[in-house]
């Protein structure tokens, strides 16, 4: 996910002028924290999926029965 367009518009002046106000700095820090939170959550979800994949590989993958074999 990218930064929201309103956030980019708010931060553009500091990029083009090199002048950063306290509120701009706070916004940058807030956005960075939000991105880090998403990274942390996605990393945890990935790690859980890795555990499931490892379990599946340990117990084996079985072919699904064909409709004829199931009946």
DAZI-V516230 format. One line per field, one symbol per residue. psi: psi as a letter, one per 30 degrees, with the letter a starting at -180 (. if undefined). A space follows every 10 residues. Layout:
BEGIN
psi = ???
END
This chain:
BEGIN
psi = klkkeeeeee feefeefgkk leeeeeeeee eeeeeeeeee eeeeeeeeee eeeeeeeefl kkkkkleeff .
END
